[in-house]
Amino acid sequence: MRNLLCGAMLCSIRLAYTSTRNVFTTSRLLIDQRWRERAGLPKNPNSYGPLTDGPDYTYLDGRPTPIGTRLKSRLLKQRELAEKIIQYSKEVDFAVERHEQILAEKENSKKRILAGKLKPKGMPIKGNNPQKK
């Protein structure tokens, strides 16, 4: 009888273990979000749009509404991104100009080397000229 109880307990423990072991599913996998990508929409519908970018309320008399904390953080993030874009574009422009300067310096050095080479002196001999008129 004791073996039977121990066997039943082990069986119930195994069932409990196996039943909880395979329950790891996420709701993200169950929802098909490919239609959002095909429609050109962001994966997260709350990332931007009129409901998230606009104010939560407006005054009827036309006063400006204060900026919300999330909107303020998004604006700051956009400003930081814009500053980074400007900085990177300046760096690319500088690199292009520097590359052009380096190429021009190489060309000038080649010209100086060619200009400094020995040149023949005097007049060429007329007898060596194969073309006679």
Helices and strands as residue ranges (DSSP letters): H 2-21, H 27-30, H 34-38, H 50-53, H 69-115, G 126-128
